[in-house]
Structures are given as C-alpha cells and as structure tokens.
C-alpha cells in the first residue's frame, strides 16, 4: 500500500511539473486607465492577457470596468472576455462574451451589447440607480503578433 501511495505521489508531482512548463501562462492584471467623474466616483479599467496554451497562437483578453464610489467601494463591475487567434500576419477575434456583477444595492443593468469585428471586440452596458446612470464601454484589440490592448 505504501508503494502505491509513493507511486501516485510521484505521478502527481510529474503531472504538476508538466502543466507548469506546458500549461497556461500566468495572467497579469494591469490597470490601463482611471476615469474620474464630476461627482467623485470613478472607474478603473483593467486588462488581463493570457495565453490559452503556451504552444498555440490563441490568447484570451479580458477587460473589466470597475465602477467605484468616491470612498473606493465597488458599485458594479462589467467584464468583456475575448478569444483571439493570431499568426504573425493577421489576428482575429473569434468569440466574445460579457459578464457583470452588481455589488451595491439599488443598481441594475439596463442594457448590454457586445460583438466581435476583425481583430477587435466591443462591449457596452448601461447601469443605473434611482438618481443616476453610468455607461461602461470596453474595447479589446489583438495585434497580428498577439499583443492584447
């Protein structure tokens, strides 16, 4: 029984090493932009880029609009996620989708549209409460060499 457990531990260790070397690259979040509104609220636009597999020419780009109160509390987030293919001479947005999360009560999503066109993906959503509304607009682009912006 002990030998079986040792063999299983060895297999798990080897599998972990394999996936660490050949699996997904680490995703890195970077704040690209901060939008300051007149009422003191603001939005942070964050971009995440990730190789789908290290040996392919497919990448995922995720951009998130995080709307915050003047004190820094999150009110809602809106995220556009896109899968891109590239080959060094062209790139293409294959699919895109959006998600949202409302944190502050009283807010709701009124509209949401997203689409892919060429090497770009677009997402726009409108959120509102009883006194105001905010529109989150996001664009993700992939260069022919796989650089996400």
HELIX and SHEET records of a PDB file:
HELIX    1   1 UNK A    2  UNK A   22  1                                  21    
SHEET    1   A 5 UNK A  28  UNK A  36  0                                        
SHEET    2   A 5 UNK A  42  UNK A  51 -1                                        
SHEET    3   A 5 UNK A  58  UNK A  68 -1                                        
SHEET    4   A 5 UNK A  74  UNK A  86 -1                                        
SHEET    5   A 5 UNK A  91  UNK A 102 -1                                        
SHEET    1   B 3 UNK A 108  UNK A 117  0                                        
SHEET    2   B 3 UNK A 120  UNK A 128 -1                                        
SHEET    3   B 3 UNK A 133  UNK A 141 -1                                        
END                                                                             
